[in-house]
Amino acid sequence: MERWQKMYRDKRKTVAEIMTTIPPNAKIVTGIGNAQPKGLLTGLAELVKQGGHRELCYFGTMAVMGNIIADPAVSGLCRYQDSYATANVRPLFATAAAEYLPSMLSDSVRQLSETFDTVFQTVAPMDKHGYFSLGLEPDYVYGVIRSGKPLRIIFEVNEKFPSTFGDNHVHITEIEALVEHNWDMIAAPAAPPDEAEIRIAEHIAKLVPDGACLQLGIGGTPNAVGVMLEHKKDLGIHSEMICDAFLHLHKAGAINNRRKNFMPHRGVGTFVFGSQELYDWVEMNPGLEMWPANFVNDPRIACQNDNLIAVNGIVEADLTGQCVSEDMNGHTYSGLGGQQDFTLAAYWSKGGKAFLTLKSSRVDKAGVKHSNILPQVTGIVGMTRWNTHYVVTENGLVCLKGKSIPERVEGMIGIADPDFRDELRFSARKMGLLR
């Protein structure tokens, strides 16, 4: 409609023009990964470097745009917050050049809505009805937009950014301004799983029935699970992240969403990250819908899927079932994301199972091997022992729900690296966990 086209032209600005409107105390939120608009963030970085925006607060998650904002020369001149550390952000957390914001993804919409006043977001080109799709990344940003709070909404329109079905569309009348900037999506093809990840996936696959609904997290193990489940039938998707494992299962004929009892015949996610082929598969696919995080990750909603299977990685666990996922060697390593959301949802689901996975041991840079199962965790507990369901290593799995402390200890020792089992048993007796 010509009316929407005229409004589009009137609201189209340059990055430089947008930057002149950003106040020194602006609170700017961007989405996950490719939702972070490269042109706007480059302009923002240059603005911050001028030194007059020390009270400006910027929030983004999974900073795949490299060091545009995640650069000490920028983050040191404003408040940079992040809820999921990538490799370029971890050093910033370690030196307090960035602020870690602990958050479950299901809570993020409410938390961010209470603080932030400006949205920067990558979107697909406007359609003939005047709508922009948040495409691969509605995540928490779409929820913030729909929170009812007055916001400055500024979009970066990228012709290479895919549109998607689902609840993720914003009308031209709702935004303040837009810029046009085309760039290739940041793609990260899945790495082949190693031997331990394959063995972990094998243990999980034995407990996944035909018709199960899947949630898969980040990392090699979820992709290994995708390989191990390729002979299953009628699998479905209700997952925070849409990853390449789902594409693999689709190609294998294992996923069709037909037996989903909640939102049947379509997979549901809140952000997409993986290969370019994955992005091409998601684009305007009627079998996939992208919804906001406060819907997808809400355990009360996700658990309505029967046989919900959740697979998420951790880095450390103790003998009673406490698990660490966001902390390593005393420093923030990743983030909690939707791990707790889906662990609860899968346990509440009829027939559901929540698997937390880790390799039983690791070798440090000096060549010394360490157990990843410890008498007591050394990092920040992301999953309390009250909520942990299954823990899986390459040596097996153990269900901790309904188990006493001695039963838990025996189960965790049973899936530990054999080289450390005697030591763990000795420590457990010394701590009074075993007779």
N, C-alpha and C positions, 0 to 999 in steps of 0.2 A: 504494500500500500504506500502511495506517495507520501502520505502524512508521516509514516514512520521513517521513510528515507530522508525527508526534510529534517526531522528531529535528529536523525543520525548525523547528518551533515552539520547541524547547529552545535551538537555536543562533541564533535570530533576536534581534538586538540593535539598539539605536539607535546612530547614529553617535557620539553622546556617550559611550555605554558602551564602544564600541570604543576610543575615543581614550584612555580611562583605562588601557588595557592596553598602550599603545605605549611601550616603554622609550626612554630618551634616546639610546641608541646603536643603535636599530633600523635595519636595512638593508632598505628597501622597494622592490620592483620592481613596476611596472605595465607593461601592454602598449602596443601601438601605437594611436594615435588614440582611437577610441571605446571601446577596452578600458579606458581610464583612467576610473575610477568617480568621477563628479562629486560625489556626496555624501560619500564617504570622503575625497576630496582636499580638499574644502572644510573638513571637520573637521580634517584634518591641517594645513592651512594655518593655521587658528586656533590649533592646538596649538603649532606652530612659532613663531608670533608671540609666544607667551608667553616665549620666550627660553631655555627649559630643554632644548632638543633640538639643540644645536649639533653634536653628533656624529652625529645622524641622517643617513643617506644615502638619498636618493630617486633612483630611475632610471625614466625614461619616455622614449618616443620619439614624435615627431610630436605635439607638445603642442597638439592642436586644442581643448582645454578653455580656451583663452585664458590668462589670467594667474593661475589659481588657485595653482599652485606656481611657475610661471614668472613670478614677480613679485619684484623686488629686495627687497621688504619680507619675503618668505618665503625666497627662495633664499639671501639673505645671512645667514640665521640657521640654515642647515643646509648639507649638501652636496647640491647638485642636479646630477645627471648626465644627459646626453642624447647619443644617437648620431645624431640626425637633426634638424638645426636647422630650426625654422619661424620665421616672421617675428617672433614675440614672444620667441623664445629667442636669436636672433642677437645682440641688444644685450647679453644676459647673458654670452655667450661673449666678446664684445669687451671687457667690463669685468671679466672673471674672476669674475662673480657666479654663474656656472655652469661646470661642468666638461664639456668635450667628451670623450666616450669613443669613440675610433676602434674600429670593429668591422665585420667582415663579418657579415651576418645569419646565415650558416650557422654562424659561430663563437659567436654571442651566447649560445646556451643553455649551452654549456660555461663560458664566461667568467662569466656572471651566476650560474650555479649555485655557483661557487666563492666567491662574495662575499655574496650576498643571502640573508636568512633569513625574509623576510615577503613574501607576495603580496597585493596589492590588485588586484581584477579585476572588470570588468563581465561579467555572465553573463545568459543567458536564464533564464526561470522553470524550476524543477525539473519534470521529467516524472514520470509515475506510477511509474517504476522507481527514482526517487531520483537521477537524473542531471541535472547542469547542463551546458549546451552553452556553450563559449566563443565560439560563433557566428561573428561576423565576424572575430574576432581571436585565434586560438590562438597565432599568431606565436611568439615566444621563450618566453612565459610558460608555455604548456602543456608545452614541453620542460623548463623549470625544475621544474615540478610533478612531472614524470615522471623527474626526475634521480636520485631515490632519496635525496636529501638531506632531513633533517628540516626542515620548513617550517611557519610559521604561514600558513594559507591563509584569507583573508577575502574573501568575495564580496559584490558589490553586485548584487542581483537587480533587473533592470529589465524590466518587462513589454513594453517597446517594443524590446528588443534581440532580434534574430532568432536562432533556433536554426538550426544547419546540420548536414549530414551530414559524415562524415569522422572522423578521430581527434582529437577535441577535447572529450571529455566527462569530467567529474569527478563522483564520487559524493558524496552528502551525508555519508557516513561519513569522507571524507577531509579535510573542511574543519573549521576551528575555529569559525568564526562567519560570520554573514551579516547584511546589512542590506537593507532594501527601499527602493528609491528610483527613481522613474520620471522619465525625461527623454527628450526627442527626440534621436535620433542627430544628430551634427554631419554635415551633408551639404554637399558641394561639387561641384555639377554641372560637367561638363567645359566649359571655355571653348572657343569656336570656334577652330580653328587658323588662324594667319595664313598669308600667302602663302609665306613661307620654310619653315614647317613642312609645308605641303602639298607643296612641291617636294621636300623631304627625304623625305617619305613616298612620293612617286612613285618616287624612285630605289630605295628599299628594296623596294617592292611588286614591282618587276620581277624580283627575285631570290627571291621567296617562292613555292614551288610549292604546288599543291593538296595537301591532306593534311598540311601543315606543322603543327607544334606551337608555340604562341606564348608568349613571355614579354614583357610590356610593362611598362615602368617608369612613373614619374610625369612628368607634363608634357603640353604641347600636342602634341608630336611623336607620342607613342604613340597619342593619340586621332586624329591625322591618319592614322596608319597604319591604324587601324581603319576609317576611311572608304575608304582606298585598297584595302583587301583585301576589301571587301564582295562582290565578284564571284568570289572564290575559292571552292573547294569543300572540304568535309570537313576544316576546320581544327580544331585541338584546343588545349587550354589546359594548360600546366604553368607557373605564374607565381607569383612572390612576391606580387605585388599583383593583385587582381581589380579592374579599373577599368571605367569606362563604355564603353571601346572594345570590350570583350568583349560587353557587352550589345547594343551596336550591331550587331556581327557576328552575334550570335544572332538578332536581329530580321531581319537580312538573309538568314538561312538559310545563312550561310557557316560557322558553327561547329556541329559536332555531335559531335566527339570520336570519330567512328567509326573513323578510320584511325590513331588512336594505338596504338602497339605496346606502350607501357608504361602501365598503368592505363587501358585503353581504355574508351570509352563514358562517361567522366566527366572534367570539368575539375578541376584541382587548384590550390589556392592556400593562402596562409598568412595574408593579411589582406585586407580589403576597404575601399576608400575611394572615395567618389564621391557620386552623387546618391541621393536617397531611393528612386527607382525601381530603382537598382542594388541597394540593400539588400533591397527587396521581391523582386527576382528571385532573389537568393541564398538567401533564407529557405526552408529545407526543400526545396531543389531537388535531386532525386536525380541530376541531371546535373552537380552541383558538390560537391566535397568540400573541407573546410578541414582542413589538417594542420599540425603544428608546423614551425617554420622550419628546424630541424636535419634535417628530412626533405626538405621542399620545396626548400630552397636548397642542399642538399649537391650539389656538381657531379657527384659519382660516381653519384648517383641521378638527377638531372635529365637527364644526358646519355644515359640509357637511352631517352629519347624520340628516335626518328629525326627528322631534319629540324627540329631545335629552332631556332627563330628568336628571338633575344634583341635587344630594342631598348631602349637606355638612353641618357639624356642626359648630356652633359658640358658644361663651360663654357669649356674652354681645351685646346688641344693644341699640341704642338710639331712641328717638321719630321721628327722621327724616330719619332713615334708615342706619346710620353708624353702622358698625358691627366689633366686635373684635373676633378674632379666635385664636391668637397666644400668648396672654398676659392675665395674671390673677393675681390680687392683686399686680400689679406693677412688676411682674416677667415674664420672658418668660416661657410659659407653653407648647406650641406645636410648630406649624409652619404654614406658609401659604400654603405650598405644591402646590396642583393644584386647590385650591378653586377658585381663581380669574380666572384661565384659563377656567374652566368649567362653571363658572357663566356667563362669556362672551359668551362662545361657545353655551350654551343652549339658551341664549337669541337671539343670531344670527341665531340659527337653525330654519328652517321652522317648526312651531308648537311647538318649544321647550320651556321648563320652567326650571328655576333655583331656587331651594329651599334652603334657609339657615335656619337651625333648631336650636332651643334652648328651654330648659325648662324655663317657665316663671319666676320661682323663685328658690332659693336655701336656705338651712339652714346651717349656719356655725357651727363650733365646739362647740360654746357656746349655740347652740340651737336657735339662732336668725335668723329669716327669712329675706331674702333680695330679692328685685326684680332684675331680670336679664335684664329688660327693664328699661332704665334710661332716665332722661331728656337729659343728655349728657353722652357719653361714658367716662369711666375713664381709659381705656386701649388704646393700640396702634390700630388704625383703620387699619384693614386688607382688608375690603371691603367698599369702599366709597359709599355714598348714591347715586351717579350717576349710579353705576353698580348694586346695589341691586335690585333683581327682586321680589321674594316672600320671606317673613319671616314667619316661622311657629312655633307655640308653641302648647302645648297640648290643648289650648283654641281656636285654630282656625288658619287661615292664612290670610295674606294680601298681595296683589300685590301693590308694590310701584312705578312701572314704570308709568310715565305719571301723577303722582299724585302731587298736590301742597303740600307745607309744612303743612297747616292745615289738608288736607286730609290724609297725611301720619301720622300726630300726632293722629288723630282720629282712624285710622286703627291700629296703634301700641298699643294705649291704649286698644282697643277692644280685643287684644290677650294677654294682660298682665294679671298677677295674679289679680283676683278681689280685693284682699286685698290692692293693691297699686294703683288702677285706680284713685281714688279721689286725691291722692297725686300727681300722674303724671299729672292729668288735672290741678291742682293748679299750679304746676311748669311750665307747658306749657303756661298758661296764664301770669304768672309772667315774663316769658322769651319773651313774645310777639309772641309766636307761634300760639296761639289761641286768638280769640276775648274774 
